[in-house]
Amino acid sequence: MSMHFNLNSNGTPLEIITREQLPAWIEQLNGFEKNWLQTAGVESKNFALLPSQDGQLAKVIAILPQRDTFFIAEDLPSQLPAGHYVIDPSLDSEQRVQFAISWALATYRFERYKTTPESISTLGLRTQDEINKANHFVSSIFLTRNLINTPAGDMMPQDLAATMSELATEFGAKLSQHIGDELLEKNYPTIHAVGRASDSPPRLLDLQWGDAEAPKITLVGKGVCFDSGGLNLKPGNSMRLMKKDMGGAAHVIGLARLIMAENLPINLRVLVPAVENAVSSNAFRPGDVIKTRQGITVEIDNTDAEGRLVLCDALTEADSESPDLILDFATLTGACRVALGTELPGYFCNDESVAEQLFNEARNCNDPIWRLPLHGAYEDMLKSQIADTLNSSPTGLGGAITAALYLQKFVSPGTPWVHFDVMAWNDRKLPGRPVGGDAFGLRAVFHYLQTRYA
């Protein structure tokens, strides 16, 4: 990511003003500059190129609605001529880092399969510390985006394992794995059941990092590398984007990278149940009953409700250590998208203090999230006639809530737990956010952990 930033101050100055400041700012210019900008119609644009007397580009003026939005750079890198720009010295260090992060995010292109990658503009910062801090965030979000955008043919359980192995090497973490039938030997039956029909054996990936005496934080991410729906096969239009069904895993991997890069004083554990929900003669079936790691028996109502099955065994393992906090991310339900849309991730929490602090941090860092209720009365929708629970409600109503209630069965009441139900995908282009895989709520969680533990 260092290609986005450097310490080179010999570039085109980039000055930032708000729309509200623009009239007064224009008035203090000399006649040539004022006439140029007025002729260019700067009042209706979000940037202006200011030439020198000899016709060279002297300065870029970025005109923003407000300074306190996270994506402050909007789409400037793709709108400006390719080159090297030097950030506005009037910003303080924190603002420069934020601008740099949003600048880099706006340059993102998934070009793994492109034969002619686009050129990108670079940005000059004032200190190496600013570069490092910006790179930590950018690298983590780019990693999340890249993992989600990669087609399933190149992002199977073994590929997620390779990514986590690289992170473990980079940051001095430890990675262990349970693969294939070893999942049965180690008592992870639901992870095995969901993934056994694939040619890519299911895995539980377990990364551990940090001081063993520090507060224990465990992240769990749904790693369904492709979801056909199983024997409850999805129709084609619903299956088209199912390469993103490992988006929960991508979120916790990206978040773990940021935590380790920033060296937060926590004892971090990351559990990723990685599977492909495929169709084969040994695929699990509607009506089957599976005994989970915790001992709860689950009747399969629908094989397309597989994410909660792989998560429940991982949550049981996470809970076994009684950590300070468990956070899981999953592309779990369409119901959450119906309730909140694709751009606002829902979260559930069994601890009022954690829920409130997390919401406040999300608001402070402009990474919006919205809490949904763990409405206990809906547990009746998961009743089974022959097992302890169904894996999904036959009605589909309140689907995000019933999915969260299912997961809650595998976390002890005294263990603080947050469950994120995320889209992990931008359906439309927004400033700094192209169509495709993206991180939702990742910055909010990081800032919460940083505020609480750093």
TAZI-V603641 format. One record per backbone hydrogen bond with DSSP energy under -0.5 kcal/mol. CO is the residue of the C=O (numbers start at 1). NH is the residue of the N-H. If there is no record, write none. Layout:
co:CO nh:NH
co:CO nh:NH
//
This chain:
co:1 nh:4
co:2 nh:5
co:4 nh:123
co:6 nh:125
co:7 nh:9
co:9 nh:11
co:12 nh:86
co:13 nh:15
co:13 nh:60
co:14 nh:88
co:15 nh:62
co:17 nh:64
co:18 nh:21
co:18 nh:22
co:21 nh:25
co:22 nh:26
co:23 nh:27
co:24 nh:28
co:25 nh:28
co:26 nh:29
co:30 nh:34
co:31 nh:35
co:32 nh:36
co:33 nh:37
co:34 nh:38
co:35 nh:39
co:36 nh:40
co:37 nh:42
co:38 nh:41
co:41 nh:44
co:42 nh:45
co:46 nh:63
co:48 nh:50
co:48 nh:61
co:49 nh:51
co:50 nh:58
co:50 nh:59
co:52 nh:55
co:56 nh:52
co:56 nh:58
co:58 nh:13
co:59 nh:50
co:60 nh:15
co:60 nh:62
co:61 nh:48
co:61 nh:63
co:62 nh:17
co:62 nh:64
co:64 nh:19
co:69 nh:72
co:70 nh:72
co:71 nh:74
co:73 nh:76
co:75 nh:78
co:75 nh:79
co:76 nh:79
co:76 nh:80
co:83 nh:122
co:84 nh:12
co:85 nh:87
co:85 nh:124
co:86 nh:14
co:88 nh:91
co:92 nh:96
co:93 nh:97
co:94 nh:98
co:95 nh:99
co:96 nh:100
co:97 nh:101
co:98 nh:102
co:99 nh:103
co:100 nh:104
co:101 nh:105
co:102 nh:106
co:103 nh:107
co:104 nh:107
co:105 nh:108
co:109 nh:111
co:111 nh:114
co:122 nh:85
co:123 nh:6
co:123 nh:125
co:124 nh:87
co:127 nh:131
co:128 nh:132
co:129 nh:133
co:130 nh:134
co:131 nh:135
co:132 nh:136
co:133 nh:137
co:134 nh:138
co:135 nh:139
co:136 nh:140
co:137 nh:141
co:138 nh:142
co:139 nh:143
co:140 nh:144
co:141 nh:145
co:142 nh:146
co:143 nh:147
co:144 nh:148
co:145 nh:149
co:146 nh:150
co:151 nh:154
co:152 nh:155
co:156 nh:159
co:156 nh:160
co:157 nh:161
co:158 nh:162
co:159 nh:163
co:160 nh:164
co:161 nh:165
co:162 nh:166
co:163 nh:167
co:164 nh:168
co:165 nh:169
co:166 nh:170
co:167 nh:171
co:168 nh:172
co:168 nh:173
co:174 nh:208
co:176 nh:206
co:178 nh:204
co:179 nh:182
co:180 nh:183
co:181 nh:184
co:181 nh:185
co:182 nh:186
co:183 nh:188
co:184 nh:187
co:188 nh:192
co:189 nh:193
co:190 nh:194
co:191 nh:195
co:192 nh:196
co:193 nh:284
co:195 nh:198
co:199 nh:201
co:202 nh:180
co:203 nh:205
co:203 nh:274
co:204 nh:178
co:205 nh:272
co:206 nh:176
co:207 nh:270
co:208 nh:174
co:209 nh:268
co:211 nh:214
co:215 nh:217
co:215 nh:267
co:216 nh:324
co:216 nh:325
co:217 nh:219
co:217 nh:269
co:218 nh:327
co:219 nh:271
co:220 nh:329
co:221 nh:273
co:222 nh:249
co:223 nh:225
co:223 nh:275
co:226 nh:228
co:226 nh:277
co:228 nh:234
co:229 nh:232
co:231 nh:233
co:235 nh:238
co:235 nh:239
co:236 nh:240
co:239 nh:242
co:241 nh:244
co:242 nh:245
co:243 nh:246
co:244 nh:247
co:245 nh:224
co:246 nh:250
co:247 nh:251
co:248 nh:252
co:249 nh:253
co:250 nh:254
co:251 nh:255
co:252 nh:256
co:253 nh:257
co:254 nh:258
co:255 nh:259
co:256 nh:260
co:257 nh:261
co:258 nh:262
co:259 nh:264
co:260 nh:263
co:264 nh:266
co:266 nh:268
co:267 nh:217
co:268 nh:209
co:269 nh:219
co:270 nh:207
co:270 nh:272
co:271 nh:221
co:272 nh:205
co:272 nh:274
co:273 nh:223
co:273 nh:275
co:274 nh:203
co:275 nh:225
co:275 nh:226
co:276 nh:278
co:277 nh:228
co:277 nh:230
co:278 nh:280
co:280 nh:283
co:284 nh:231
co:285 nh:288
co:288 nh:300
co:290 nh:292
co:290 nh:298
co:292 nh:295
co:296 nh:292
co:297 nh:389
co:298 nh:290
co:299 nh:301
co:299 nh:391
co:300 nh:287
co:302 nh:305
co:306 nh:310
co:307 nh:311
co:308 nh:312
co:309 nh:313
co:310 nh:314
co:311 nh:315
co:312 nh:316
co:313 nh:317
co:314 nh:318
co:315 nh:319
co:316 nh:320
co:318 nh:321
co:318 nh:323
co:319 nh:322
co:325 nh:218
co:326 nh:418
co:327 nh:220
co:328 nh:420
co:329 nh:222
co:330 nh:332
co:330 nh:422
co:333 nh:337
co:334 nh:338
co:335 nh:339
co:336 nh:340
co:337 nh:341
co:343 nh:345
co:345 nh:370
co:346 nh:421
co:347 nh:372
co:348 nh:419
co:351 nh:355
co:352 nh:356
co:353 nh:357
co:354 nh:358
co:355 nh:359
co:356 nh:360
co:357 nh:361
co:358 nh:362
co:359 nh:363
co:360 nh:364
co:361 nh:365
co:362 nh:367
co:363 nh:366
co:368 nh:345
co:370 nh:347
co:373 nh:375
co:374 nh:376
co:375 nh:378
co:376 nh:379
co:377 nh:380
co:378 nh:381
co:379 nh:382
co:380 nh:383
co:382 nh:390
co:389 nh:299
co:396 nh:399
co:398 nh:402
co:399 nh:403
co:400 nh:404
co:401 nh:405
co:402 nh:406
co:403 nh:407
co:404 nh:408
co:405 nh:409
co:406 nh:409
co:407 nh:410
co:408 nh:411
co:412 nh:415
co:414 nh:416
co:416 nh:326
co:417 nh:350
co:418 nh:328
co:418 nh:420
co:419 nh:348
co:420 nh:330
co:420 nh:422
co:421 nh:346
co:424 nh:438
co:425 nh:427
co:426 nh:436
co:430 nh:433
co:433 nh:430
co:436 nh:426
co:441 nh:445
co:442 nh:446
co:443 nh:447
co:444 nh:448
co:445 nh:449
co:446 nh:450
co:447 nh:451
co:448 nh:452
co:449 nh:453
co:449 nh:454
co:450 nh:454
//
